[in-house]
Amino acid sequence: MIRNTLLLALGFLIPAFAQAQNPPVRIILVGDSTVAPGNGWGPGFCALLTPKASCLNLAKNGRSSGSYRAEGLWDKATEAIRSSAPAAGTWVLIQFGHNDQPGKPGRSTDLATEFPVNMQRYADEVRAAGANPVLITPLTRRSFKQGRVTNDLDAWAAATRKVAADLGIPVLELNAESLAAVQQMGPVEANTLAMVPPPAMVAESAASGNSVPAPKTETTAGAAVFDYTHLGPKGSKFFGRMVANELTAAVPALRAYFK
């Protein structure tokens, strides 16, 4: 009995002691609405960190790799990166692509000549500021056609992957992994990851393996609506854990900072 009690006590004390030995680390998130507070995977990701790791989510709704910089948001991020770096350093996770696609005036970037240049510049400037850049391929949308997920972000994922390879920095394959997970769960279950439950017409179509366009609904400012892109608490937790797993696989030194 005494032996079992001692073993149980050690089981709690050893991880606590190990955690106490870890120097502080900081993780900063940069990206669009699929990362941002309120409707992205960022909150679910940050919730997994231990007290030794601070998490600053600077992602912003509606931004592309071009508009994020043009609006001065990157200047604020750079200021945060340079400010009093913790002992174990700063890691900056960067994900764009959704709003870089065509048809978004003032935000769209050219896939061949602008998007990769923007991503490389972010990574270069993170390094110049003394931090560690990590690129992330864009989270999949959860839209189905005849039972298959439509991956309209594959080209932006490939461009992100190439930039990371050229620079020799970590890349998290969120696009491929999230696509596989959404495909496996199917449209009915995938709809539960949204900000609000799907309307009746969407739910009915999902049961047949297809995603009809989400209805445009008039709402008050800030009110949640159903779509195939943004995340509610369940989706944030699900994909936040996915990003954490990808990050700790790519950067094993960060494993000790996750619950």
C-alpha positions in Angstrom: 0.0 0.0 0.0 2.8 2.4 1.0 4.7 1.5 -2.2 1.7 2.1 -4.4 1.2 5.5 -2.7 4.8 6.5 -3.3 4.6 5.5 -6.9 1.4 7.5 -7.4 3.1 10.5 -5.8 6.1 10.2 -8.0 3.8 9.9 -11.0 2.6 13.5 -10.3 5.9 14.9 -9.1 8.2 13.8 -11.9 6.2 15.6 -14.7 5.8 18.6 -12.5 9.5 18.7 -11.8 10.4 18.3 -15.5 8.0 21.1 -16.4 9.6 23.3 -13.8 13.0 22.9 -15.5 11.7 24.1 -18.9 12.6 27.8 -19.6 9.8 30.0 -20.8 8.9 30.0 -24.5 6.6 32.2 -26.6 4.5 31.2 -29.5 3.0 33.9 -31.8 0.2 33.1 -34.3 0.0 35.1 -37.6 -2.7 34.4 -40.2 -6.3 34.8 -41.3 -9.7 34.0 -39.8 -9.1 30.3 -39.8 -6.4 31.0 -37.1 -7.9 34.0 -35.4 -9.7 34.3 -32.0 -13.4 33.7 -32.2 -13.5 31.6 -35.4 -10.2 29.8 -35.9 -8.0 27.0 -34.6 -5.8 29.4 -32.6 -7.9 29.4 -29.3 -8.0 25.6 -29.3 -4.2 25.5 -29.9 -3.3 28.0 -27.2 -5.4 26.2 -24.7 -3.1 23.2 -24.9 0.0 25.0 -23.8 1.4 24.8 -20.3 2.0 27.9 -18.2 5.6 27.9 -19.3 4.5 28.9 -22.8 2.8 32.1 -23.7 0.6 32.2 -26.7 -0.2 35.5 -28.6 -2.8 35.2 -31.4 -2.3 38.0 -33.8 -4.2 36.4 -36.7 -6.9 38.6 -38.1 -10.2 37.9 -40.0 -10.2 38.5 -43.7 -6.5 39.1 -44.2 -4.2 37.7 -46.9 -0.4 37.4 -47.0 -0.5 40.8 -48.7 -3.2 42.8 -46.8 -1.8 41.6 -43.4 1.3 43.6 -44.1 -0.3 46.4 -46.0 -2.6 47.2 -43.1 0.3 47.5 -40.6 -0.6 44.3 -38.8 2.8 42.8 -39.5 4.5 45.8 -38.0 2.7 45.1 -34.7 3.6 41.4 -34.9 7.3 42.3 -35.5 7.2 44.6 -32.5 5.9 41.8 -30.4 8.5 39.3 -31.7 11.3 41.7 -30.9 10.1 42.5 -27.4 11.9 40.8 -24.5 12.2 37.3 -26.0 11.9 34.5 -23.3 14.7 32.2 -22.5 13.7 29.4 -24.8 12.9 31.8 -27.6 10.0 32.8 -29.8 8.3 30.7 -32.4 6.1 32.4 -35.0 3.5 30.2 -36.8 2.3 31.7 -40.1 -0.7 30.6 -42.2 -2.2 32.3 -45.1 -3.9 31.3 -48.4 -7.7 31.6 -48.0 -7.9 35.3 -48.8 -5.0 35.2 -51.2 -7.2 33.3 -53.7 -8.7 35.2 -56.7 -11.9 37.2 -56.3 -11.1 39.1 -53.2 -10.5 42.7 -54.1 -7.7 44.4 -52.2 -6.6 41.0 -50.7 -5.9 38.5 -53.5 -2.3 37.9 -54.4 -0.8 36.2 -57.5 0.0 32.6 -56.7 3.1 32.6 -58.8 4.7 36.0 -58.2 3.3 37.4 -54.9 2.1 34.7 -52.5 5.4 32.8 -52.2 7.4 36.0 -52.0 5.2 37.3 -49.2 5.6 34.0 -47.2 9.3 34.0 -47.7 9.6 37.6 -46.6 7.6 36.9 -43.4 9.9 34.0 -42.6 13.1 36.0 -43.4 12.0 38.8 -41.1 11.1 36.5 -38.3 14.6 35.1 -38.5 16.1 38.6 -38.7 14.2 39.5 -35.5 15.8 36.6 -33.7 12.8 34.3 -33.7 11.9 30.9 -35.3 9.5 30.9 -38.3 7.1 28.0 -38.9 4.9 28.0 -42.0 1.6 26.2 -42.0 -0.3 25.1 -45.1 -3.9 26.5 -45.1 -6.7 24.7 -43.2 -9.1 22.9 -45.6 -12.6 24.1 -46.2 -15.3 21.5 -45.3 -17.3 21.6 -48.5 -18.2 18.2 -50.2 -19.2 17.2 -53.7 -20.5 13.6 -54.1 -18.9 12.6 -50.8 -15.5 14.1 -51.5 -14.0 17.2 -50.0 -13.2 19.9 -52.4 -9.6 21.0 -51.9 -9.4 24.4 -53.6 -6.4 25.4 -51.4 -4.0 22.7 -52.7 -2.0 25.1 -54.8 -1.5 27.5 -51.9 -0.5 24.6 -49.7 2.1 23.5 -52.3 3.5 27.1 -52.5 3.8 27.3 -48.8 5.5 23.9 -48.6 8.0 24.9 -51.3 8.9 28.2 -49.5 9.6 26.2 -46.3 11.7 23.7 -48.1 13.7 26.4 -49.9 14.4 28.2 -46.6 15.0 25.0 -44.6 12.4 25.8 -42.0 9.6 23.7 -40.5 6.3 23.4 -42.3 3.1 22.0 -40.8 1.0 20.0 -43.3 -2.3 21.3 -41.9 -4.0 21.3 -45.4 -3.3 17.6 -46.1 -4.1 16.4 -42.6 -7.2 18.5 -42.1 -8.5 17.4 -45.5 -8.0 13.7 -44.6 -9.7 14.2 -41.3 -12.7 16.0 -42.8 -13.0 13.4 -45.5 -13.0 10.6 -43.0 -15.7 12.2 -40.8 -18.0 13.0 -43.8 -20.1 16.1 -44.4 -22.6 15.6 -41.6 -20.0 15.3 -38.8 -17.8 18.0 -40.5 -20.7 20.5 -40.2 -20.6 20.2 -36.4 -17.2 21.9 -36.5 -18.8 25.2 -37.7 -19.6 28.2 -35.6 -23.3 27.4 -35.4 -25.4 24.3 -36.4 -26.2 24.1 -40.2 -29.5 25.3 -41.5 -32.1 22.6 -42.4 -31.3 22.8 -46.2 -27.6 22.4 -45.5 -28.1 19.4 -43.1 -30.4 17.7 -45.6 -27.9 18.1 -48.4 -25.0 16.9 -46.2 -26.8 13.6 -45.6 -26.6 12.9 -49.3 -22.8 13.7 -49.4 -23.0 17.2 -50.8 -22.6 20.7 -49.5 -25.0 23.3 -50.8 -23.8 26.9 -50.7 -24.3 28.2 -47.1 -27.2 30.7 -47.2 -26.3 34.4 -46.8 -27.9 35.5 -43.6 -28.4 39.0 -42.3 -26.9 39.2 -38.8 -25.8 41.9 -36.4 -22.1 42.7 -36.3 -20.1 39.9 -34.8 -22.9 37.4 -34.8 -21.9 33.8 -35.8 -23.2 32.3 -39.0 -22.8 28.8 -40.5 -20.2 28.3 -43.2 -17.7 25.7 -44.4 -14.6 27.6 -43.4 -14.8 29.1 -39.9 -14.7 27.1 -36.6 -16.8 27.0 -33.5 -15.4 25.7 -30.1 -15.5 22.1 -31.2 -13.7 22.8 -34.5 -11.1 25.0 -32.8 -10.3 22.3 -30.3 -10.1 19.6 -32.9 -7.8 21.5 -35.3 -5.9 23.2 -32.5 -4.9 19.7 -31.3 -3.9 18.8 -34.9 -1.7 21.8 -35.2 -0.1 21.1 -31.8 0.6 17.5 -32.9 2.1 18.7 -36.2 4.3 21.3 -34.4 5.7 18.9 -31.8 6.5 16.4 -34.5 8.3 19.1 -36.5 10.0 20.7 -33.5 10.4 18.1 -30.8 11.9 20.6 -28.4 8.5 22.1 -28.0 6.8 18.9 -26.8 7.4 19.7 -23.1 5.3 22.9 -23.4 2.0 21.1 -24.4 -0.4 19.4 -22.0 
